[in-house]
């Protein structure tokens, strides 16, 4: 089975006709959410879903899926991840463009070469955050904003990521 890439997450219902807000996680929502497009889901049993209508409203994408009627039908989809096969996503020309799955599992060290841990997740909450499990069984997990100033090097081929943490970021307290 091909690796799956998240293109969105279904949010709360909008109105009474079966529309849902979608938290978009793709750079081409016009293509991914075009009417007639079939989208796989996670959990898989919820889909696949077929886009019936998509429109922007107050900066949010509203999508109506075929066969989903009324607010209750839309509510049943809340929290569902919308995914595509990684093979269906064209390679980016941008060297700073990464899929979450490429980052998870990378070894993390500081610019000085000190082992920090391993990327276990990428969270998208207003800002992209790398979740790092500390090396050597250190306490807790680290959350590092995924910005060039703090993450100057990502070497997917080499299986590593370098961070330049400000004072206090690596403290376990």
VMD Tcl script that builds the backbone (N, CA, C; Angstrom):
set m [mol new atoms 519]
animate dup $m
set s [atomselect $m all]
$s set {name element resname resid chain x y z} {
  {N N UNK 1 A 0.846 -1.190 0.000}
  {CA C UNK 1 A 0.000 0.000 0.000}
  {C C UNK 1 A 0.883 1.242 0.000}
  {N N UNK 2 A 0.540 2.200 -0.829}
  {CA C UNK 2 A 1.306 3.436 -0.936}
  {C C UNK 2 A 1.138 4.277 0.323}
  {N N UNK 3 A 2.152 5.081 0.581}
  {CA C UNK 3 A 2.097 6.008 1.704}
  {C C UNK 3 A 0.981 7.014 1.455}
  {N N UNK 4 A 0.276 7.396 2.516}
  {CA C UNK 4 A -0.817 8.360 2.396}
  {C C UNK 4 A -0.375 9.726 2.899}
  {N N UNK 5 A -0.808 10.772 2.201}
  {CA C UNK 5 A -0.513 12.152 2.554}
  {C C UNK 5 A -1.833 12.843 2.888}
  {N N UNK 6 A -1.860 13.548 4.003}
  {CA C UNK 6 A -3.058 14.277 4.429}
  {C C UNK 6 A -3.208 15.534 3.589}
  {N N UNK 7 A -4.410 15.728 3.024}
  {CA C UNK 7 A -4.695 16.961 2.273}
  {C C UNK 7 A -5.714 17.835 2.996}
  {N N UNK 8 A -6.313 17.295 4.065}
  {CA C UNK 8 A -7.270 18.079 4.827}
  {C C UNK 8 A -7.876 17.280 5.956}
  {N N UNK 9 A -8.554 17.989 6.820}
  {CA C UNK 9 A -9.285 17.355 7.912}
  {C C UNK 9 A -10.665 17.990 7.976}
  {N N UNK 10 A -11.670 17.150 8.023}
  {CA C UNK 10 A -13.043 17.648 8.055}
  {C C UNK 10 A -13.338 18.223 9.428}
  {N N UNK 11 A -13.863 19.448 9.408}
  {CA C UNK 11 A -14.198 20.144 10.649}
  {C C UNK 11 A -15.698 20.138 10.904}
  {N N UNK 12 A -16.132 21.147 11.577}
  {CA C UNK 12 A -17.526 21.236 12.006}
  {C C UNK 12 A -18.467 21.458 10.824}
  {N N UNK 13 A -19.709 21.079 11.009}
  {CA C UNK 13 A -20.713 21.355 9.973}
  {C C UNK 13 A -20.915 22.859 9.813}
  {N N UNK 14 A -21.355 23.237 8.627}
  {CA C UNK 14 A -21.676 24.632 8.354}
  {C C UNK 14 A -23.079 24.660 7.760}
  {N N UNK 15 A -24.003 25.274 8.465}
  {CA C UNK 15 A -25.371 25.343 7.974}
  {C C UNK 15 A -26.110 24.030 8.187}
  {N N UNK 16 A -27.211 23.865 7.453}
  {CA C UNK 16 A -28.084 22.705 7.660}
  {C C UNK 16 A -28.169 21.783 6.442}
  {N N UNK 17 A -27.434 22.098 5.372}
  {CA C UNK 17 A -27.555 21.318 4.139}
  {C C UNK 17 A -26.543 20.180 4.003}
  {N N UNK 18 A -25.600 20.066 4.934}
  {CA C UNK 18 A -24.619 18.986 4.855}
  {C C UNK 18 A -23.219 19.447 4.513}
  {N N UNK 19 A -22.968 20.758 4.530}
  {CA C UNK 19 A -21.623 21.272 4.271}
  {C C UNK 19 A -20.751 21.106 5.510}
  {N N UNK 20 A -19.443 20.901 5.280}
  {CA C UNK 20 A -18.464 20.852 6.368}
  {C C UNK 20 A -17.367 21.858 6.083}
  {N N UNK 21 A -16.795 22.413 7.150}
  {CA C UNK 21 A -15.560 23.158 6.988}
  {C C UNK 21 A -14.454 22.127 6.808}
  {N N UNK 22 A -13.420 22.499 6.066}
  {CA C UNK 22 A -12.263 21.614 5.890}
  {C C UNK 22 A -11.008 22.411 6.209}
  {N N UNK 23 A -10.201 21.865 7.113}
  {CA C UNK 23 A -8.892 22.425 7.421}
  {C C UNK 23 A -7.959 21.935 6.319}
  {N N UNK 24 A -7.636 22.810 5.386}
  {CA C UNK 24 A -6.887 22.443 4.187}
  {C C UNK 24 A -5.412 22.225 4.522}
  {N N UNK 25 A -4.847 21.118 4.046}
  {CA C UNK 25 A -3.432 20.789 4.241}
  {C C UNK 25 A -2.746 20.523 2.900}
  {N N UNK 26 A -3.206 21.168 1.843}
  {CA C UNK 26 A -2.619 21.008 0.516}
  {C C UNK 26 A -2.407 22.377 -0.087}
  {N N UNK 27 A -1.420 22.470 -0.962}
  {CA C UNK 27 A -1.168 23.757 -1.608}
  {C C UNK 27 A -2.015 23.941 -2.859}
  {N N UNK 28 A -2.835 22.942 -3.209}
  {CA C UNK 28 A -3.675 23.055 -4.398}
  {C C UNK 28 A -5.114 22.604 -4.095}
  {N N UNK 29 A -5.814 23.356 -3.223}
  {CA C UNK 29 A -7.176 22.950 -2.874}
  {C C UNK 29 A -8.121 22.959 -4.062}
  {N N UNK 30 A -7.884 23.822 -5.060}
  {CA C UNK 30 A -8.736 23.854 -6.242}
  {C C UNK 30 A -8.733 22.526 -6.987}
  {N N UNK 31 A -7.588 21.874 -7.024}
  {CA C UNK 31 A -7.465 20.571 -7.671}
  {C C UNK 31 A -7.970 19.454 -6.760}
  {N N UNK 32 A -7.527 19.433 -5.528}
  {CA C UNK 32 A -7.842 18.331 -4.602}
  {C C UNK 32 A -9.312 18.286 -4.202}
  {N N UNK 33 A -9.983 19.441 -4.200}
  {CA C UNK 33 A -11.386 19.496 -3.773}
  {C C UNK 33 A -12.312 19.919 -4.908}
  {N N UNK 34 A -11.932 19.637 -6.135}
  {CA C UNK 34 A -12.775 19.948 -7.292}
  {C C UNK 34 A -14.004 19.035 -7.283}
  {N N UNK 35 A -15.168 19.563 -7.664}
  {CA C UNK 35 A -16.371 18.726 -7.729}
  {C C UNK 35 A -16.121 17.469 -8.576}
  {N N UNK 36 A -16.579 16.339 -8.059}
  {CA C UNK 36 A -16.404 15.059 -8.724}
  {C C UNK 36 A -15.181 14.285 -8.264}
  {N N UNK 37 A -14.294 14.937 -7.508}
  {CA C UNK 37 A -13.078 14.284 -7.027}
  {C C UNK 37 A -13.410 13.300 -5.907}
  {N N UNK 38 A -12.879 12.085 -6.024}
  {CA C UNK 38 A -13.040 11.075 -4.980}
  {C C UNK 38 A -11.819 11.145 -4.070}
  {N N UNK 39 A -12.082 11.223 -2.761}
  {CA C UNK 39 A -11.002 11.379 -1.787}
  {C C UNK 39 A -11.067 10.234 -0.776}
  {N N UNK 40 A -9.925 9.599 -0.560}
  {CA C UNK 40 A -9.826 8.547 0.455}
  {C C UNK 40 A -9.847 9.182 1.841}
  {N N UNK 41 A -10.183 8.380 2.843}
  {CA C UNK 41 A -10.310 8.897 4.201}
  {C C UNK 41 A -9.537 8.046 5.198}
  {N N UNK 42 A -9.279 8.635 6.347}
  {CA C UNK 42 A -8.731 7.937 7.498}
  {C C UNK 42 A -9.572 8.382 8.681}
  {N N UNK 43 A -10.410 7.504 9.213}
  {CA C UNK 43 A -10.469 6.068 8.973}
  {C C UNK 43 A -11.069 5.730 7.602}
  {N N UNK 44 A -10.557 4.642 7.037}
  {CA C UNK 44 A -10.930 4.240 5.681}
  {C C UNK 44 A -12.419 3.942 5.545}
  {N N UNK 45 A -13.048 3.455 6.591}
  {CA C UNK 45 A -14.460 3.097 6.543}
  {C C UNK 45 A -15.388 4.274 6.340}
  {N N UNK 46 A -14.912 5.484 6.554}
  {CA C UNK 46 A -15.732 6.675 6.361}
  {C C UNK 46 A -15.852 7.036 4.887}
  {N N UNK 47 A -14.933 6.575 4.078}
  {CA C UNK 47 A -14.913 6.972 2.670}
  {C C UNK 47 A -14.849 5.778 1.759}
  {N N UNK 48 A -14.510 6.037 0.527}
  {CA C UNK 48 A -14.088 7.334 0.010}
  {C C UNK 48 A -15.268 8.295 -0.097}
  {N N UNK 49 A -14.930 9.578 -0.105}
  {CA C UNK 49 A -15.938 10.628 -0.235}
  {C C UNK 49 A -15.764 11.311 -1.586}
  {N N UNK 50 A -16.877 11.694 -2.193}
  {CA C UNK 50 A -16.843 12.391 -3.476}
  {C C UNK 50 A -17.296 13.836 -3.242}
  {N N UNK 51 A -16.468 14.770 -3.692}
  {CA C UNK 51 A -16.779 16.193 -3.544}
  {C C UNK 51 A -17.946 16.532 -4.468}
  {N N UNK 52 A -19.012 17.044 -3.882}
  {CA C UNK 52 A -20.155 17.499 -4.666}
  {C C UNK 52 A -20.032 18.989 -4.965}
  {N N UNK 53 A -19.587 19.733 -3.957}
  {CA C UNK 53 A -19.464 21.184 -4.105}
  {C C UNK 53 A -18.390 21.659 -3.135}
  {N N UNK 54 A -17.596 22.649 -3.556}
  {CA C UNK 54 A -16.596 23.262 -2.677}
  {C C UNK 54 A -16.592 24.756 -2.946}
  {N N UNK 55 A -16.519 25.528 -1.874}
  {CA C UNK 55 A -16.487 26.984 -2.023}
  {C C UNK 55 A -15.809 27.589 -0.806}
  {N N UNK 56 A -15.264 28.763 -0.996}
  {CA C UNK 56 A -14.626 29.484 0.107}
  {C C UNK 56 A -15.636 30.425 0.739}
  {N N UNK 57 A -15.614 30.479 2.059}
  {CA C UNK 57 A -16.517 31.359 2.809}
  {C C UNK 57 A -15.752 31.877 4.028}
  {N N UNK 58 A -15.536 33.176 4.072}
  {CA C UNK 58 A -14.826 33.809 5.194}
  {C C UNK 58 A -13.484 33.147 5.471}
  {N N UNK 59 A -12.755 32.832 4.406}
  {CA C UNK 59 A -11.425 32.264 4.553}
  {C C UNK 59 A -11.380 30.776 4.863}
  {N N UNK 60 A -12.529 30.119 4.896}
  {CA C UNK 60 A -12.592 28.679 5.176}
  {C C UNK 60 A -13.151 27.959 3.961}
  {N N UNK 61 A -12.631 26.760 3.711}
  {CA C UNK 61 A -13.169 25.952 2.628}
  {C C UNK 61 A -14.375 25.189 3.154}
  {N N UNK 62 A -15.492 25.329 2.440}
  {CA C UNK 62 A -16.698 24.576 2.759}
  {C C UNK 62 A -16.886 23.532 1.672}
  {N N UNK 63 A -17.081 22.283 2.088}
  {CA C UNK 63 A -17.225 21.196 1.132}
  {C C UNK 63 A -18.498 20.425 1.454}
  {N N UNK 64 A -19.235 20.104 0.397}
  {CA C UNK 64 A -20.381 19.203 0.517}
  {C C UNK 64 A -19.996 17.926 -0.215}
  {N N UNK 65 A -20.118 16.806 0.488}
  {CA C UNK 65 A -19.784 15.514 -0.098}
  {C C UNK 65 A -21.056 14.814 -0.557}
  {N N UNK 66 A -20.979 14.122 -1.682}
  {CA C UNK 66 A -22.124 13.406 -2.248}
  {C C UNK 66 A -22.684 12.427 -1.217}
  {N N UNK 67 A -24.000 12.424 -1.094}
  {CA C UNK 67 A -24.671 11.504 -0.186}
  {C C UNK 67 A -24.751 11.965 1.251}
  {N N UNK 68 A -24.101 13.071 1.577}
  {CA C UNK 68 A -24.136 13.601 2.943}
  {C C UNK 68 A -25.179 14.710 2.973}
  {N N UNK 69 A -26.236 14.480 3.739}
  {CA C UNK 69 A -27.302 15.471 3.807}
  {C C UNK 69 A -27.536 15.880 5.250}
  {N N UNK 70 A -27.878 17.120 5.413}
  {CA C UNK 70 A -28.236 17.634 6.724}
  {C C UNK 70 A -27.050 17.792 7.658}
  {N N UNK 71 A -27.326 18.513 8.711}
  {CA C UNK 71 A -26.295 18.811 9.712}
  {C C UNK 71 A -25.795 17.544 10.403}
  {N N UNK 72 A -26.694 16.590 10.668}
  {CA C UNK 72 A -26.280 15.355 11.340}
  {C C UNK 72 A -25.329 14.541 10.466}
  {N N UNK 73 A -25.601 14.476 9.170}
  {CA C UNK 73 A -24.710 13.768 8.251}
  {C C UNK 73 A -23.338 14.414 8.207}
  {N N UNK 74 A -23.306 15.728 8.200}
  {CA C UNK 74 A -22.039 16.463 8.190}
  {C C UNK 74 A -21.302 16.261 9.515}
  {N N UNK 75 A -22.035 16.281 10.614}
  {CA C UNK 75 A -21.419 16.096 11.938}
  {C C UNK 75 A -20.747 14.727 12.050}
  {N N UNK 76 A -21.320 13.717 11.413}
  {CA C UNK 76 A -20.752 12.365 11.466}
  {C C UNK 76 A -19.370 12.296 10.810}
  {N N UNK 77 A -19.053 13.248 9.943}
  {CA C UNK 77 A -17.744 13.259 9.267}
  {C C UNK 77 A -16.679 14.037 10.028}
  {N N UNK 78 A -17.083 14.787 11.031}
  {CA C UNK 78 A -16.147 15.653 11.755}
  {C C UNK 78 A -14.941 14.850 12.265}
  {N N UNK 79 A -13.754 15.392 12.033}
  {CA C UNK 79 A -12.526 14.756 12.495}
  {C C UNK 79 A -11.916 13.771 11.513}
  {N N UNK 80 A -12.604 13.507 10.403}
  {CA C UNK 80 A -12.089 12.566 9.402}
  {C C UNK 80 A -10.942 13.222 8.631}
  {N N UNK 81 A -9.863 12.470 8.468}
  {CA C UNK 81 A -8.725 12.936 7.679}
  {C C UNK 81 A -8.970 12.610 6.214}
  {N N UNK 82 A -8.643 13.532 5.334}
  {CA C UNK 82 A -8.757 13.344 3.890}
  {C C UNK 82 A -7.352 13.107 3.360}
  {N N UNK 83 A -7.154 11.997 2.648}
  {CA C UNK 83 A -5.802 11.588 2.258}
  {C C UNK 83 A -5.723 11.217 0.779}
  {N N UNK 84 A -4.516 11.301 0.246}
  {CA C UNK 84 A -4.226 10.853 -1.119}
  {C C UNK 84 A -2.961 10.006 -1.072}
  {N N UNK 85 A -2.780 9.161 -2.071}
  {CA C UNK 85 A -1.548 8.387 -2.179}
  {C C UNK 85 A -0.393 9.336 -2.472}
  {N N UNK 86 A 0.728 9.115 -1.823}
  {CA C UNK 86 A 1.902 9.963 -2.035}
  {C C UNK 86 A 2.314 9.978 -3.498}
  {N N UNK 87 A 2.087 8.855 -4.195}
  {CA C UNK 87 A 2.446 8.779 -5.616}
  {C C UNK 87 A 1.625 9.742 -6.475}
  {N N UNK 88 A 0.485 10.205 -5.967}
  {CA C UNK 88 A -0.372 11.127 -6.709}
  {C C UNK 88 A 0.023 12.594 -6.524}
  {N N UNK 89 A 1.020 12.845 -5.684}
  {CA C UNK 89 A 1.462 14.214 -5.431}
  {C C UNK 89 A 2.741 14.456 -6.243}
  {N N UNK 90 A 2.740 15.439 -7.130}
  {CA C UNK 90 A 3.950 15.703 -7.911}
  {C C UNK 90 A 5.082 16.204 -7.011}
  {N N UNK 91 A 6.315 15.872 -7.404}
  {CA C UNK 91 A 7.489 16.349 -6.667}
  {C C UNK 91 A 7.535 17.870 -6.734}
  {N N UNK 92 A 7.903 18.483 -5.625}
  {CA C UNK 92 A 8.003 19.938 -5.565}
  {C C UNK 92 A 9.394 20.381 -6.013}
  {N N UNK 93 A 9.456 21.528 -6.655}
  {CA C UNK 93 A 10.742 22.116 -7.032}
  {C C UNK 93 A 11.365 22.874 -5.865}
  {N N UNK 94 A 10.592 23.107 -4.817}
  {CA C UNK 94 A 11.059 23.863 -3.659}
  {C C UNK 94 A 11.855 22.944 -2.733}
  {N N UNK 95 A 13.135 23.216 -2.521}
  {CA C UNK 95 A 13.947 22.350 -1.661}
  {C C UNK 95 A 13.546 22.413 -0.191}
  {N N UNK 96 A 12.735 23.393 0.185}
  {CA C UNK 96 A 12.283 23.513 1.571}
  {C C UNK 96 A 10.860 23.011 1.761}
  {N N UNK 97 A 10.359 22.214 0.827}
  {CA C UNK 97 A 9.007 21.671 0.890}
  {C C UNK 97 A 9.092 20.198 1.274}
  {N N UNK 98 A 8.474 19.835 2.417}
  {CA C UNK 98 A 8.539 18.465 2.914}
  {C C UNK 98 A 7.149 17.974 3.282}
  {N N UNK 99 A 6.912 16.688 3.099}
  {CA C UNK 99 A 5.712 16.046 3.601}
  {C C UNK 99 A 5.992 15.577 5.020}
  {N N UNK 100 A 4.983 15.569 5.864}
  {CA C UNK 100 A 5.156 15.136 7.252}
  {C C UNK 100 A 5.840 13.778 7.332}
  {N N UNK 101 A 5.419 12.849 6.474}
  {CA C UNK 101 A 5.964 11.490 6.521}
  {C C UNK 101 A 7.462 11.465 6.227}
  {N N UNK 102 A 7.974 12.453 5.494}
  {CA C UNK 102 A 9.411 12.509 5.235}
  {C C UNK 102 A 10.186 12.926 6.475}
  {N N UNK 103 A 9.556 13.685 7.352}
  {CA C UNK 103 A 10.231 14.205 8.541}
  {C C UNK 103 A 10.189 13.233 9.711}
  {N N UNK 104 A 9.090 12.483 9.826}
  {CA C UNK 104 A 8.954 11.544 10.942}
  {C C UNK 104 A 10.018 10.465 10.809}
  {N N UNK 105 A 10.754 10.263 11.896}
  {CA C UNK 105 A 11.817 9.260 11.920}
  {C C UNK 105 A 13.207 9.850 11.738}
  {N N UNK 106 A 13.306 11.136 11.362}
  {CA C UNK 106 A 14.622 11.736 11.195}
  {C C UNK 106 A 15.299 11.917 12.553}
  {N N UNK 107 A 16.598 11.625 12.603}
  {CA C UNK 107 A 17.400 11.871 13.803}
  {C C UNK 107 A 17.633 13.374 13.911}
  {N N UNK 108 A 17.560 13.893 15.125}
  {CA C UNK 108 A 17.705 15.327 15.355}
  {C C UNK 108 A 18.960 15.585 16.178}
  {N N UNK 109 A 19.761 16.554 15.713}
  {CA C UNK 109 A 20.935 16.984 16.469}
  {C C UNK 109 A 20.999 18.505 16.419}
  {N N UNK 110 A 21.822 19.068 17.308}
  {CA C UNK 110 A 22.012 20.523 17.303}
  {C C UNK 110 A 23.079 20.874 16.275}
  {N N UNK 111 A 23.228 22.155 15.983}
  {CA C UNK 111 A 24.260 22.602 15.046}
  {C C UNK 111 A 25.647 22.247 15.561}
  {N N UNK 112 A 25.798 22.064 16.875}
  {CA C UNK 112 A 27.078 21.663 17.461}
  {C C UNK 112 A 27.298 20.153 17.358}
  {N N UNK 113 A 26.265 19.401 16.942}
  {CA C UNK 113 A 26.409 17.955 16.793}
  {C C UNK 113 A 25.887 17.132 17.951}
  {N N UNK 114 A 25.279 17.760 18.948}
  {CA C UNK 114 A 24.724 17.037 20.090}
  {C C UNK 114 A 23.426 16.343 19.690}
  {N N UNK 115 A 23.336 15.037 19.974}
  {CA C UNK 115 A 22.106 14.291 19.660}
  {C C UNK 115 A 20.966 14.811 20.521}
  {N N UNK 116 A 19.840 15.076 19.892}
  {CA C UNK 116 A 18.663 15.587 20.596}
  {C C UNK 116 A 17.586 14.512 20.682}
  {N N UNK 117 A 17.347 13.775 19.594}
  {CA C UNK 117 A 16.301 12.760 19.591}
  {C C UNK 117 A 15.851 12.428 18.193}
  {N N UNK 118 A 14.551 12.145 18.065}
  {CA C UNK 118 A 13.980 11.728 16.781}
  {C C UNK 118 A 12.621 12.379 16.589}
  {N N UNK 119 A 12.345 12.828 15.365}
  {CA C UNK 119 A 11.044 13.417 15.042}
  {C C UNK 119 A 10.002 12.295 15.068}
  {N N UNK 120 A 8.946 12.483 15.873}
  {CA C UNK 120 A 7.889 11.473 15.967}
  {C C UNK 120 A 6.577 11.941 15.347}
  {N N UNK 121 A 6.444 13.249 15.124}
  {CA C UNK 121 A 5.190 13.772 14.580}
  {C C UNK 121 A 5.427 15.200 14.113}
  {N N UNK 122 A 4.508 15.687 13.294}
  {CA C UNK 122 A 4.482 17.092 12.897}
  {C C UNK 122 A 3.066 17.565 13.168}
  {N N UNK 123 A 2.954 18.627 13.955}
  {CA C UNK 123 A 1.634 19.175 14.287}
  {C C UNK 123 A 1.442 20.490 13.552}
  {N N UNK 124 A 0.201 20.722 13.151}
  {CA C UNK 124 A -0.134 21.935 12.399}
  {C C UNK 124 A -1.190 22.697 13.187}
  {N N UNK 125 A -0.738 23.503 14.137}
  {CA C UNK 125 A -1.658 24.283 14.960}
  {C C UNK 125 A -1.266 25.744 14.888}
  {N N UNK 126 A -1.667 26.398 13.823}
  {CA C UNK 126 A -1.293 27.789 13.629}
  {C C UNK 126 A 0.127 27.913 13.106}
  {N N UNK 127 A 0.999 27.079 13.599}
  {CA C UNK 127 A 2.392 27.035 13.158}
  {C C UNK 127 A 2.801 25.569 13.119}
  {N N UNK 128 A 3.616 25.195 12.152}
  {CA C UNK 128 A 4.082 23.818 12.085}
  {C C UNK 128 A 5.068 23.563 13.216}
  {N N UNK 129 A 4.830 22.486 13.957}
  {CA C UNK 129 A 5.694 22.113 15.080}
  {C C UNK 129 A 6.225 20.709 14.882}
  {N N UNK 130 A 7.529 20.536 15.084}
  {CA C UNK 130 A 8.118 19.203 15.085}
  {C C UNK 130 A 8.021 18.649 16.493}
  {N N UNK 131 A 7.533 17.430 16.622}
  {CA C UNK 131 A 7.483 16.755 17.913}
  {C C UNK 131 A 8.688 15.832 17.941}
  {N N UNK 132 A 9.536 16.007 18.950}
  {CA C UNK 132 A 10.791 15.259 19.024}
  {C C UNK 132 A 10.839 14.466 20.321}
  {N N UNK 133 A 11.040 13.142 20.174}
  {CA C UNK 133 A 11.262 12.279 21.339}
  {C C UNK 133 A 12.731 12.415 21.703}
  {N N UNK 134 A 12.995 12.743 22.965}
  {CA C UNK 134 A 14.369 12.980 23.415}
  {C C UNK 134 A 15.228 11.717 23.316}
  {N N UNK 135 A 16.486 11.922 22.994}
  {CA C UNK 135 A 17.457 10.825 22.934}
  {C C UNK 135 A 17.739 10.319 24.344}
  {N N UNK 136 A 18.060 9.048 24.450}
  {CA C UNK 136 A 18.477 8.475 25.725}
  {C C UNK 136 A 17.397 8.437 26.778}
  {N N UNK 137 A 16.152 8.434 26.365}
  {CA C UNK 137 A 15.061 8.339 27.341}
  {C C UNK 137 A 14.842 9.590 28.148}
  {N N UNK 138 A 15.254 10.735 27.618}
  {CA C UNK 138 A 15.019 12.000 28.313}
  {C C UNK 138 A 13.541 12.219 28.568}
  {N N UNK 139 A 13.254 13.048 29.541}
  {CA C UNK 139 A 11.880 13.273 29.972}
  {C C UNK 139 A 11.100 14.139 28.990}
  {N N UNK 140 A 9.891 13.706 28.681}
  {CA C UNK 140 A 8.988 14.496 27.852}
  {C C UNK 140 A 9.379 14.536 26.399}
  {N N UNK 141 A 8.665 15.360 25.673}
  {CA C UNK 141 A 8.940 15.547 24.260}
  {C C UNK 141 A 9.203 17.011 24.018}
  {N N UNK 142 A 9.921 17.285 22.954}
  {CA C UNK 142 A 10.200 18.666 22.567}
  {C C UNK 142 A 9.272 19.085 21.453}
  {N N UNK 143 A 8.835 20.324 21.495}
  {CA C UNK 143 A 8.078 20.917 20.397}
  {C C UNK 143 A 8.933 22.030 19.828}
  {N N UNK 144 A 9.342 21.864 18.573}
  {CA C UNK 144 A 10.224 22.837 17.932}
  {C C UNK 144 A 9.506 23.432 16.728}
  {N N UNK 145 A 9.312 24.761 16.714}
  {CA C UNK 145 A 8.703 25.383 15.538}
  {C C UNK 145 A 9.524 25.059 14.290}
  {N N UNK 146 A 8.844 24.634 13.235}
  {CA C UNK 146 A 9.512 24.237 12.003}
  {C C UNK 146 A 9.701 25.469 11.130}
  {N N UNK 147 A 10.688 26.285 11.501}
  {CA C UNK 147 A 11.040 27.503 10.771}
  {C C UNK 147 A 12.540 27.481 10.499}
  {N N UNK 148 A 12.972 28.125 9.437}
  {CA C UNK 148 A 14.371 28.087 9.011}
  {C C UNK 148 A 15.336 28.578 10.089}
  {N N UNK 149 A 14.920 29.549 10.893}
  {CA C UNK 149 A 15.809 30.074 11.929}
  {C C UNK 149 A 16.151 29.019 12.983}
  {N N UNK 150 A 15.227 28.098 13.247}
  {CA C UNK 150 A 15.457 27.057 14.260}
  {C C UNK 150 A 15.832 25.721 13.656}
  {N N UNK 151 A 15.484 25.512 12.385}
  {CA C UNK 151 A 15.783 24.247 11.696}
  {C C UNK 151 A 16.530 24.594 10.403}
  {N N UNK 152 A 17.855 24.846 10.535}
  {CA C UNK 152 A 18.606 25.287 9.361}
  {C C UNK 152 A 18.921 24.187 8.344}
  {N N UNK 153 A 18.786 22.927 8.752}
  {CA C UNK 153 A 19.134 21.852 7.814}
  {C C UNK 153 A 18.204 20.658 7.963}
  {N N UNK 154 A 17.669 20.204 6.832}
  {CA C UNK 154 A 16.868 18.984 6.766}
  {C C UNK 154 A 17.483 18.124 5.675}
  {N N UNK 155 A 17.955 16.950 6.069}
  {CA C UNK 155 A 18.586 16.028 5.126}
  {C C UNK 155 A 17.783 14.728 5.129}
  {N N UNK 156 A 16.735 14.708 4.314}
  {CA C UNK 156 A 15.852 13.538 4.271}
  {C C UNK 156 A 16.636 12.313 3.825}
  {N N UNK 157 A 17.441 12.459 2.770}
  {CA C UNK 157 A 18.231 11.332 2.254}
  {C C UNK 157 A 19.175 10.785 3.320}
  {N N UNK 158 A 19.773 11.691 4.103}
  {CA C UNK 158 A 20.713 11.287 5.148}
  {C C UNK 158 A 20.043 10.887 6.445}
  {N N UNK 159 A 18.717 11.089 6.532}
  {CA C UNK 159 A 17.973 10.682 7.731}
  {C C UNK 159 A 18.212 11.551 8.940}
  {N N UNK 160 A 18.504 12.846 8.700}
  {CA C UNK 160 A 18.772 13.711 9.852}
  {C C UNK 160 A 18.234 15.124 9.651}
  {N N UNK 161 A 18.086 15.795 10.777}
  {CA C UNK 161 A 17.581 17.156 10.809}
  {C C UNK 161 A 18.409 17.890 11.855}
  {N N UNK 162 A 18.819 19.115 11.573}
  {CA C UNK 162 A 19.645 19.896 12.492}
  {C C UNK 162 A 18.823 21.065 13.016}
  {N N UNK 163 A 18.893 21.263 14.344}
  {CA C UNK 163 A 18.205 22.407 14.939}
  {C C UNK 163 A 19.227 23.345 15.580}
  {N N UNK 164 A 18.859 24.618 15.648}
  {CA C UNK 164 A 19.662 25.642 16.306}
  {C C UNK 164 A 18.773 26.241 17.384}
  {N N UNK 165 A 18.676 25.539 18.533}
  {CA C UNK 165 A 17.699 25.930 19.547}
  {C C UNK 165 A 18.121 27.172 20.328}
  {N N UNK 166 A 17.168 28.047 20.620}
  {CA C UNK 166 A 17.474 29.172 21.504}
  {C C UNK 166 A 17.668 28.652 22.928}
  {N N UNK 167 A 18.272 29.458 23.759}
  {CA C UNK 167 A 18.522 29.074 25.158}
  {C C UNK 167 A 17.205 28.640 25.805}
  {N N UNK 168 A 17.270 27.521 26.498}
  {CA C UNK 168 A 16.121 27.038 27.255}
  {C C UNK 168 A 15.234 26.056 26.521}
  {N N UNK 169 A 15.309 25.982 25.186}
  {CA C UNK 169 A 14.412 25.100 24.437}
  {C C UNK 169 A 14.629 23.632 24.772}
  {N N UNK 170 A 15.869 23.262 25.021}
  {CA C UNK 170 A 16.163 21.842 25.282}
  {C C UNK 170 A 16.095 21.488 26.765}
  {N N UNK 171 A 15.839 22.468 27.640}
  {CA C UNK 171 A 15.721 22.182 29.068}
  {C C UNK 171 A 14.580 21.212 29.322}
  {N N UNK 172 A 14.795 20.295 30.259}
  {CA C UNK 172 A 13.754 19.299 30.552}
  {C C UNK 172 A 12.732 19.806 31.558}
  {N N UNK 173 A 12.919 20.990 32.085}
  {CA C UNK 173 A 11.973 21.502 33.098}
  {C C UNK 173 A 10.785 22.096 32.442}
}
mol reanalyze $m
mol bondsrecalc $m
mol representation Tube
mol addrep $m
